[in-house]
Amino acid sequence: MIEAYRATANPRVIGMISGTSADGIDAALVEFEGASPRPKFLQFTCTPYPPKVREMVFALMEHRASVVDVARMNVLLGQLFAEAARTVGEADLIATHGQTIAHVPAVHDFCGYPIRATLQICEPAEIAARLNVPVVSDFRAPDMAVGGQAAPLVPFADAAILHSDAIDRVALNIGGISNFTFIPRQGDIQACDTGPGNCMMDALAERVLSTPCDAKGAFAATGTVQPELLEEMMRHPYFELTGPRSTGREEFGRPYAARFFGRCDARDLMRTSAAFTAETIVRALRSYVKGPAELVAAGGGVENLTLMEELRSRLPEGVRLRRYDEFGVPAEAREAVAFAVLGHQTMHGRRTGVPGATGASRSVVQGKITLV
């Protein structure tokens, strides 16, 4: 079956992910020319999670559920991802990141052993059985096994789409957590998680607006940045780390956001949270970009006009802000397309791990293959 896929002249691949915002299942259909890593975008859909499913995902991420719940949700998400894949068309391969419910890249003592861990759920066998195509999944584990943090995970795909011989580019993804890939004209790719993306703003929207997010940043637009509160947020220990680093909702999710509830007017807190995300992105950017560059933004955060205003006002001179859409991939589809790229390369046995992004000792073939 692997050889048959490799022999396919123009394979179609569906890349899939539910990000740290856990708002639904992104599915992107792309086409490749042979083994080329550059995708041709065809179709994208986002299938919202049913409310009960979304809340259980948060319960898993926030340690409010049992191991039996993990097992059941793993199967359920496999079934839901299979149905979501049908919404974008037929394919020769499914590449799914699934849903991250735990990402603990730092070493901790566990039962007397030094352990780092990550866990994405979405049973690939359920998808393969329902769609009758091979599935590539569990992309983080190989990188972590060779000492990497397994995040950011998709710099290879960003470079395949965005590399230029004329100018340095930075691929920015603003999801629940923000991360970027530095793609220089010459030299090695580097990447890191910059810190929070939408997660703090979403937590505040749930509490104050009773909505999953502050649509277009309209509520934040009515507030004012509180400098002292912003500086307190910036004192989080994560921002003292250097080199390849990654984080997740364990650090910047609902519990962290709750520390700031009631500290000022809700409008001002929402605006300050937007400024917090923007400031963390720009501070990380300054450590990589030393001259003219393009910052190419993707993810749900690009639709938050207030967040993008805060980001634009902080950019270093010579850095131009663009959207991923300008390069043939809709901003909201960037991560799903990226996993299609990684899955396609995995089926060809090609290494896509980027040690400069994750800190791994070597590049690895990312993902595990489930056959029909």
GUTIZA-331093 format. One record per residue (C-alpha): residue in one letter; y, z, x. Coordinates in pm, 1 decimal, padded with zeros to 6 digits, always signed. Layout:
N
+---------+----------+----------+----------+
| residuo |       yy |       zz |       xx |
+---------+----------+----------+----------+
|       A |        Y |        Z |        X |
...
+---------+----------+----------+----------+
END
This chain:
372
+---------+----------+----------+----------+
| residuo |       yy |       zz |       xx |
+---------+----------+----------+----------+
|       M | +00000.0 | +00000.0 | +00000.0 |
|       I | +00237.9 | +00071.3 | +00290.1 |
|       E | +00155.2 | -00264.7 | +00448.8 |
|       A | +00210.2 | -00436.6 | +00115.3 |
|       Y | +00554.9 | -00281.3 | +00091.3 |
|       R | +00641.8 | -00386.4 | +00446.6 |
|       A | +00539.9 | -00742.7 | +00362.1 |
|       T | +00772.7 | -00756.0 | +00060.0 |
|       A | +01056.6 | -00997.0 | +00140.2 |
|       N | +01329.9 | -00831.2 | -00067.3 |
|       P | +01205.8 | -00489.7 | -00176.7 |
|       R | +01390.2 | -00298.6 | -00444.5 |
|       V | +01423.3 | +00076.6 | -00400.8 |
|       I | +01549.5 | +00348.7 | -00632.2 |
|       G | +01717.5 | +00636.0 | -00448.2 |
|       M | +01749.9 | +00964.2 | -00637.5 |
|       I | +01907.0 | +01307.3 | -00600.4 |
|       S | +02045.4 | +01599.8 | -00791.6 |
|       G | +02307.7 | +01761.8 | -00571.4 |
|       T | +02429.4 | +02116.9 | -00529.7 |
|       S | +02642.2 | +02085.9 | -00843.6 |
|       A | +02314.3 | +02039.8 | -01036.8 |
|       D | +02489.2 | +01841.3 | -01306.9 |
|       G | +02224.9 | +01572.2 | -01338.1 |
|       I | +01999.9 | +01314.7 | -01173.7 |
|       D | +02168.8 | +01033.4 | -00981.9 |
|       A | +01961.4 | +00715.3 | -00955.8 |
|       A | +02067.4 | +00403.4 | -00764.9 |
|       L | +01879.4 | +00074.0 | -00750.7 |
|       V | +01931.6 | -00128.2 | -00432.7 |
|       E | +01772.5 | -00427.8 | -00264.5 |
|       F | +01697.0 | -00484.9 | +00103.5 |
|       E | +01642.8 | -00799.0 | +00302.0 |
|       G | +01320.5 | -00730.6 | +00489.2 |
|       A | +01342.8 | -00423.7 | +00710.9 |
|       S | +01724.4 | -00434.1 | +00733.9 |
|       P | +01878.5 | -00090.6 | +00673.5 |
|       R | +02183.8 | -00230.5 | +00492.9 |
|       P | +02141.2 | -00208.9 | +00114.2 |
|       K | +02267.1 | -00440.4 | -00157.0 |
|       F | +02381.6 | -00220.8 | -00445.5 |
|       L | +02254.6 | -00322.4 | -00788.3 |
|       Q | +02275.9 | -00041.3 | -01043.1 |
|       F | +02356.0 | +00329.7 | -01083.5 |
|       T | +02307.7 | +00589.7 | -01354.6 |
|       C | +02350.2 | +00965.2 | -01381.3 |
|       T | +02122.0 | +01140.8 | -01628.2 |
|       P | +02257.9 | +01486.6 | -01717.6 |
|       Y | +02019.3 | +01779.0 | -01704.7 |
|       P | +01947.1 | +01937.4 | -02043.6 |
|       P | +02149.5 | +02263.2 | -02056.8 |
|       K | +01842.6 | +02487.9 | -02036.7 |
|       V | +01711.9 | +02296.4 | -01734.2 |
|       R | +02047.2 | +02317.8 | -01554.6 |
|       E | +02073.5 | +02690.2 | -01611.3 |
|       M | +01718.6 | +02743.0 | -01481.7 |
|       V | +01806.5 | +02542.5 | -01169.8 |
|       F | +02094.6 | +02783.2 | -01109.9 |
|       A | +01862.7 | +03076.5 | -01175.9 |
|       L | +01633.3 | +02944.1 | -00901.7 |
|       M | +01920.3 | +02892.0 | -00658.7 |
|       E | +02062.2 | +03237.6 | -00730.2 |
|       H | +01727.5 | +03422.2 | -00699.9 |
|       R | +01710.6 | +03510.1 | -01069.1 |
|       A | +01373.5 | +03344.2 | -01134.2 |
|       S | +01009.2 | +03385.7 | -01034.7 |
|       V | +00779.1 | +03181.9 | -00812.4 |
|       V | +00601.0 | +03070.0 | -01129.7 |
|       D | +00933.0 | +02931.7 | -01251.4 |
|       V | +00962.9 | +02740.8 | -00921.5 |
|       A | +00617.8 | +02589.1 | -00972.3 |
|       R | +00689.9 | +02487.4 | -01330.0 |
|       M | +01031.5 | +02346.7 | -01250.2 |
|       N | +00886.0 | +02143.1 | -00964.2 |
|       V | +00661.2 | +01962.5 | -01212.9 |
|       L | +00927.7 | +01933.6 | -01482.4 |
|       L | +01178.8 | +01781.2 | -01243.2 |
|       G | +00918.2 | +01529.7 | -01127.8 |
|       Q | +00881.6 | +01420.4 | -01488.8 |
|       L | +01258.3 | +01412.3 | -01551.2 |
|       F | +01324.8 | +01217.7 | -01231.1 |
|       A | +01061.4 | +00960.9 | -01333.3 |
|       E | +01236.5 | +00911.7 | -01666.6 |
|       A | +01575.5 | +00885.7 | -01494.9 |
|       A | +01438.3 | +00617.3 | -01262.5 |
|       R | +01351.7 | +00401.2 | -01562.2 |
|       T | +01720.8 | +00386.2 | -01654.9 |
|       V | +01809.8 | +00169.2 | -01354.0 |
|       G | +01521.0 | -00076.6 | -01362.2 |
|       E | +01193.9 | -00150.2 | -01184.3 |
|       A | +01142.4 | -00097.2 | -00812.4 |
|       D | +00887.7 | -00126.2 | -00534.1 |
|       L | +00959.6 | +00225.9 | -00407.3 |
|       I | +01115.6 | +00553.1 | -00520.2 |
|       A | +01297.3 | +00768.3 | -00264.1 |
|       T | +01384.0 | +01110.1 | -00403.6 |
|       H | +01560.1 | +01405.6 | -00248.0 |
|       G | +01489.1 | +01608.5 | -00558.8 |
|       Q | +01679.3 | +01931.4 | -00617.4 |
|       T | +01759.1 | +02174.8 | -00337.6 |
|       I | +01701.8 | +02532.0 | -00454.7 |
|       A | +01714.8 | +02700.9 | -00112.4 |
|       H | +01859.5 | +02598.3 | +00222.4 |
|       V | +01850.2 | +02867.1 | +00492.9 |
|       P | +01905.3 | +02686.3 | +00825.0 |
|       A | +01980.6 | +02998.3 | +01032.8 |
|       V | +01689.7 | +03183.7 | +01192.1 |
|       H | +01586.9 | +03505.4 | +01016.0 |
|       D | +01308.8 | +03751.9 | +01084.9 |
|       F | +01042.6 | +03702.5 | +00818.7 |
|       C | +00721.5 | +03902.4 | +00838.4 |
|       G | +00786.5 | +03942.2 | +01207.7 |
|       Y | +00839.2 | +03570.5 | +01272.9 |
|       P | +01162.0 | +03375.7 | +01337.7 |
|       I | +01187.2 | +03145.3 | +01035.6 |
|       R | +01433.2 | +02883.2 | +00911.4 |
|       A | +01363.4 | +02728.7 | +00573.8 |
|       T | +01463.4 | +02474.8 | +00313.8 |
|       L | +01311.2 | +02383.6 | -00021.9 |
|       Q | +01364.0 | +02083.0 | -00246.7 |
|       I | +01163.0 | +02055.3 | -00566.7 |
|       C | +01067.5 | +01749.3 | -00773.8 |
|       E | +00693.9 | +01678.2 | -00760.6 |
|       P | +00652.8 | +01324.7 | -00615.0 |
|       A | +00299.9 | +01287.5 | -00753.6 |
|       E | +00443.8 | +01310.4 | -01105.5 |
|       I | +00682.7 | +01023.9 | -01029.2 |
|       A | +00417.2 | +00809.6 | -00860.2 |
|       A | +00174.3 | +00857.0 | -01149.0 |
|       R | +00431.1 | +00766.1 | -01413.7 |
|       L | +00590.7 | +00468.3 | -01240.3 |
|       N | +00290.6 | +00340.3 | -01043.7 |
|       V | +00486.9 | +00297.8 | -00719.6 |
|       P | +00484.4 | +00491.7 | -00389.7 |
|       V | +00733.7 | +00775.3 | -00349.6 |
|       V | +00910.3 | +00906.6 | -00038.7 |
|       S | +01029.5 | +01267.4 | -00071.4 |
|       D | +01085.5 | +01596.0 | +00116.2 |
|       F | +01331.8 | +01442.5 | +00361.0 |
|       R | +01454.6 | +01764.7 | +00522.7 |
|       A | +01128.2 | +01917.0 | +00645.2 |
|       P | +01059.6 | +01684.2 | +00943.6 |
|       D | +01401.7 | +01749.9 | +01097.8 |
|       M | +01371.2 | +02124.5 | +01053.1 |
|       A | +01027.1 | +02118.9 | +01216.5 |
|       V | +01185.3 | +01996.0 | +01542.5 |
|       G | +01464.8 | +02251.5 | +01546.6 |
|       G | +01723.1 | +02081.7 | +01327.9 |
|       Q | +01918.1 | +02224.3 | +01035.0 |
|       A | +01810.1 | +01927.0 | +00821.1 |
|       A | +02169.3 | +01876.2 | +00707.2 |
|       P | +02377.2 | +01673.0 | +00678.7 |
|       L | +02084.3 | +01450.3 | +00600.4 |
|       V | +02212.0 | +01095.1 | +00554.2 |
|       P | +02429.3 | +01000.4 | +00856.6 |
|       F | +02193.7 | +00711.3 | +00938.8 |
|       A | +02261.3 | +00559.6 | +00596.4 |
|       D | +02636.8 | +00615.0 | +00623.5 |
|       A | +02639.5 | +00430.8 | +00955.6 |
|       A | +02434.0 | +00143.4 | +00813.1 |
|       I | +02699.5 | +00092.6 | +00546.3 |
|       L | +03024.4 | +00186.5 | +00721.4 |
|       H | +03000.8 | +00122.2 | +01096.9 |
|       S | +03287.5 | -00085.5 | +01237.4 |
|       D | +03352.7 | -00219.3 | +01587.5 |
|       A | +03725.4 | -00202.7 | +01515.0 |
|       I | +03791.2 | +00155.3 | +01400.2 |
|       D | +03632.0 | +00498.8 | +01385.8 |
|       R | +03523.1 | +00601.2 | +01037.0 |
|       V | +03427.5 | +00927.3 | +00873.1 |
|       A | +03204.3 | +00921.5 | +00564.3 |
|       L | +03303.6 | +01218.5 | +00347.8 |
|       N | +03091.3 | +01342.4 | +00059.9 |
|       I | +03244.3 | +01598.0 | -00175.4 |
|       G | +02964.8 | +01734.7 | -00390.9 |
|       G | +02896.4 | +02100.9 | -00458.0 |
|       I | +02915.5 | +02132.2 | -00078.8 |
|       S | +03124.0 | +01895.3 | +00135.4 |
|       N | +02989.3 | +01717.7 | +00441.4 |
|       F | +03090.5 | +01428.5 | +00658.9 |
|       T | +02951.2 | +01181.0 | +00909.4 |
|       F | +03164.2 | +01077.4 | +01207.1 |
|       I | +03085.1 | +00712.1 | +01285.4 |
|       P | +03268.3 | +00612.6 | +01604.9 |
|       R | +03323.8 | +00253.0 | +01711.1 |
|       Q | +03118.1 | +00340.8 | +02019.3 |
|       G | +02903.9 | +00643.6 | +02089.6 |
|       D | +02676.6 | +00875.6 | +01898.1 |
|       I | +02697.2 | +00961.1 | +01529.3 |
|       Q | +02785.5 | +01324.0 | +01455.4 |
|       A | +02801.5 | +01516.7 | +01130.4 |
|       C | +02834.1 | +01857.9 | +00971.1 |
|       D | +02872.2 | +02040.6 | +00642.2 |
|       T | +03241.7 | +02125.7 | +00625.6 |
|       G | +03202.4 | +02401.8 | +00365.5 |
|       P | +03260.8 | +02417.3 | -00009.7 |
|       G | +03312.6 | +02104.4 | -00214.0 |
|       N | +03330.1 | +02144.8 | -00590.5 |
|       C | +03116.3 | +02458.0 | -00621.3 |
|       M | +03393.9 | +02719.2 | -00632.4 |
|       M | +03608.1 | +02510.9 | -00869.3 |
|       D | +03306.8 | +02448.7 | -01092.2 |
|       A | +03226.5 | +02822.2 | -01105.3 |
|       L | +03583.6 | +02895.7 | -01209.1 |
|       A | +03578.9 | +02617.4 | -01471.4 |
|       E | +03261.6 | +02761.3 | -01622.5 |
|       R | +03423.9 | +03102.8 | -01648.8 |
|       V | +03775.9 | +03009.5 | -01760.2 |
|       L | +03740.7 | +02672.3 | -01932.5 |
|       S | +03378.3 | +02697.1 | -02054.1 |
|       T | +03319.7 | +02351.5 | -01905.8 |
|       P | +03104.6 | +02241.9 | -01608.0 |
|       C | +03410.7 | +02129.2 | -01409.9 |
|       D | +03787.7 | +02093.5 | -01410.5 |
|       A | +03798.1 | +01728.4 | -01521.8 |
|       K | +04023.3 | +01523.7 | -01291.0 |
|       G | +04168.7 | +01851.4 | -01158.7 |
|       A | +04396.8 | +01876.2 | -01462.9 |
|       F | +04382.3 | +02257.2 | -01483.8 |
|       A | +04435.9 | +02296.5 | -01107.7 |
|       A | +04738.3 | +02065.9 | -01130.1 |
|       T | +04919.9 | +02330.8 | -01336.5 |
|       G | +04877.1 | +02598.0 | -01066.4 |
|       T | +05025.2 | +02681.6 | -00728.1 |
|       V | +04845.3 | +02741.9 | -00398.8 |
|       Q | +04846.3 | +03109.8 | -00299.6 |
|       P | +04872.0 | +03109.0 | +00084.6 |
|       E | +04743.8 | +03463.4 | +00143.2 |
|       L | +04440.3 | +03407.6 | -00078.2 |
|       L | +04372.5 | +03073.6 | +00091.7 |
|       E | +04385.1 | +03239.2 | +00432.4 |
|       E | +04139.6 | +03504.8 | +00312.5 |
|       M | +03899.9 | +03232.9 | +00198.2 |
|       M | +03932.6 | +03063.6 | +00536.5 |
|       R | +03814.1 | +03380.7 | +00711.8 |
|       H | +03456.2 | +03318.6 | +00592.7 |
|       P | +03223.0 | +03345.7 | +00898.1 |
|       Y | +03091.9 | +02992.9 | +00842.1 |
|       F | +03415.3 | +02845.8 | +00976.6 |
|       E | +03366.8 | +03019.4 | +01310.2 |
|       L | +03053.1 | +02813.4 | +01379.2 |
|       T | +03074.4 | +02509.1 | +01604.4 |
|       G | +02859.2 | +02202.0 | +01657.5 |
|       P | +02598.9 | +02088.7 | +01401.5 |
|       R | +02610.6 | +02326.9 | +01105.9 |
|       S | +02504.3 | +02330.4 | +00744.3 |
|       T | +02553.2 | +02552.5 | +00443.3 |
|       G | +02485.9 | +02567.9 | +00070.6 |
|       R | +02534.1 | +02759.0 | -00250.9 |
|       E | +02384.7 | +03061.3 | -00076.4 |
|       E | +02725.0 | +03094.0 | +00093.3 |
|       F | +02975.6 | +02930.9 | -00143.5 |
|       G | +02817.8 | +02937.7 | -00490.3 |
|       R | +02891.2 | +03145.3 | -00799.2 |
|       P | +02856.2 | +03487.3 | -00629.2 |
|       Y | +03112.4 | +03395.7 | -00361.7 |
|       A | +03353.0 | +03251.6 | -00619.0 |
|       A | +03323.3 | +03569.6 | -00826.5 |
|       R | +03486.6 | +03767.8 | -00543.4 |
|       F | +03816.8 | +03599.1 | -00622.3 |
|       F | +03813.3 | +03611.6 | -01003.0 |
|       G | +04108.6 | +03810.2 | -01131.5 |
|       R | +04290.9 | +03812.2 | -00798.5 |
|       C | +04566.5 | +03589.1 | -00936.5 |
|       D | +04643.4 | +03367.2 | -01234.0 |
|       A | +04344.6 | +03141.5 | -01311.9 |
|       R | +04555.9 | +02825.9 | -01268.0 |
|       D | +04669.1 | +02939.8 | -00925.7 |
|       L | +04313.0 | +03033.2 | -00829.7 |
|       M | +04187.1 | +02688.4 | -00929.6 |
|       R | +04461.7 | +02519.6 | -00727.4 |
|       T | +04393.6 | +02746.3 | -00430.4 |
|       S | +04021.7 | +02666.1 | -00453.3 |
|       A | +04106.7 | +02294.6 | -00438.4 |
|       A | +04325.8 | +02360.5 | -00135.2 |
|       F | +04041.5 | +02562.1 | +00020.1 |
|       T | +03804.6 | +02265.8 | -00001.5 |
|       A | +04069.6 | +02029.6 | +00136.1 |
|       E | +04165.6 | +02260.9 | +00421.6 |
|       T | +03805.0 | +02313.0 | +00533.9 |
|       I | +03747.2 | +01936.4 | +00538.6 |
|       V | +04059.6 | +01869.3 | +00745.6 |
|       R | +03996.4 | +02150.0 | +00994.4 |
|       A | +03647.2 | +02011.2 | +01058.6 |
|       L | +03787.6 | +01658.3 | +01077.1 |
|       R | +04032.3 | +01753.6 | +01354.0 |
|       S | +03745.4 | +01861.0 | +01579.3 |
|       Y | +03593.5 | +01511.3 | +01567.2 |
|       V | +03874.5 | +01260.7 | +01512.8 |
|       K | +04115.5 | +01217.2 | +01805.1 |
|       G | +04296.1 | +00899.3 | +01705.1 |
|       P | +04334.0 | +00640.9 | +01425.9 |
|       A | +04046.5 | +00656.7 | +01178.7 |
|       E | +03945.5 | +00593.0 | +00819.0 |
|       L | +03817.6 | +00876.3 | +00599.8 |
|       V | +03589.6 | +00717.5 | +00339.8 |
|       A | +03539.9 | +00954.3 | +00047.2 |
|       A | +03254.2 | +00972.2 | -00201.2 |
|       G | +03094.9 | +01221.6 | -00438.1 |
|       G | +03214.8 | +01381.7 | -00759.2 |
|       G | +03513.0 | +01539.3 | -00585.7 |
|       V | +03691.0 | +01205.0 | -00550.8 |
|       E | +03755.3 | +01213.0 | -00927.1 |
|       N | +03946.2 | +01541.7 | -00892.8 |
|       L | +04299.7 | +01409.9 | -00850.8 |
|       T | +04440.9 | +01748.3 | -00751.9 |
|       L | +04178.9 | +01797.7 | -00483.1 |
|       M | +04247.0 | +01450.4 | -00344.4 |
|       E | +04622.2 | +01523.9 | -00344.2 |
|       E | +04560.4 | +01843.0 | -00146.4 |
|       L | +04338.2 | +01650.7 | +00094.8 |
|       R | +04579.7 | +01361.2 | +00142.5 |
|       S | +04871.1 | +01596.2 | +00215.2 |
|       R | +04677.4 | +01763.8 | +00497.7 |
|       L | +04536.3 | +01459.7 | +00679.0 |
|       P | +04628.9 | +01413.5 | +01046.3 |
|       E | +04865.1 | +01129.4 | +01129.2 |
|       G | +04677.5 | +00802.7 | +01171.3 |
|       V | +04391.9 | +00892.3 | +00933.7 |
|       R | +04374.7 | +00665.3 | +00628.8 |
|       L | +04198.5 | +00783.7 | +00312.6 |
|       R | +03973.9 | +00526.9 | +00142.2 |
|       R | +03694.0 | +00532.0 | -00118.0 |
|       Y | +03332.0 | +00437.7 | -00066.0 |
|       D | +03369.5 | +00185.5 | -00348.8 |
|       E | +03563.0 | -00039.2 | -00111.3 |
|       F | +03243.1 | -00092.7 | +00090.0 |
|       G | +03020.4 | -00210.8 | -00194.1 |
|       V | +02877.6 | +00125.8 | -00303.4 |
|       P | +03035.8 | +00325.3 | -00589.4 |
|       A | +03158.9 | +00664.4 | -00469.5 |
|       E | +02941.0 | +00849.5 | -00719.5 |
|       A | +02630.9 | +00656.9 | -00602.1 |
|       R | +02668.2 | +00719.4 | -00228.6 |
|       E | +02399.4 | +00988.4 | -00189.9 |
|       A | +02145.9 | +00816.7 | -00413.9 |
|       V | +02194.4 | +00491.7 | -00222.3 |
|       A | +02160.8 | +00680.6 | +00105.3 |
|       F | +01818.6 | +00812.5 | +00009.1 |
|       A | +01709.8 | +00461.8 | -00083.8 |
|       V | +01806.6 | +00360.4 | +00271.5 |
|       L | +01612.9 | +00651.2 | +00424.9 |
|       G | +01305.7 | +00593.3 | +00208.7 |
|       H | +01300.3 | +00223.3 | +00294.5 |
|       Q | +01309.3 | +00304.4 | +00665.5 |
|       T | +01038.8 | +00569.4 | +00626.2 |
|       M | +00804.2 | +00309.6 | +00477.6 |
|       H | +00861.1 | +00103.0 | +00793.1 |
|       G | +00788.4 | +00403.6 | +01014.8 |
|       R | +01140.1 | +00408.4 | +01156.5 |
|       R | +01323.7 | +00717.5 | +01278.1 |
|       T | +01640.8 | +00798.4 | +01087.5 |
|       G | +01702.1 | +01157.5 | +01195.4 |
|       V | +02033.4 | +01206.7 | +01378.6 |
|       P | +02016.5 | +01497.9 | +01626.5 |
|       G | +02394.9 | +01487.7 | +01670.6 |
|       A | +02424.6 | +01579.5 | +01303.1 |
|       T | +02150.6 | +01838.5 | +01263.9 |
|       G | +02093.4 | +01980.6 | +01612.5 |
|       A | +01728.7 | +01867.7 | +01616.5 |
|       S | +01555.5 | +01825.3 | +01951.4 |
|       R | +01477.1 | +01460.7 | +01871.5 |
|       S | +01503.9 | +01199.4 | +01600.5 |
|       V | +01227.2 | +01195.9 | +01340.9 |
|       V | +01091.5 | +00979.5 | +01061.3 |
|       Q | +01240.5 | +01151.4 | +00756.5 |
|       G | +01034.8 | +01200.7 | +00444.6 |
|       K | +00675.2 | +01219.1 | +00328.3 |
|       I | +00495.0 | +00938.6 | +00147.9 |
|       T | +00302.8 | +00983.9 | -00178.1 |
|       L | +00085.2 | +00685.7 | -00268.3 |
|       V | -00026.0 | +00582.4 | -00614.3 |
+---------+----------+----------+----------+
END
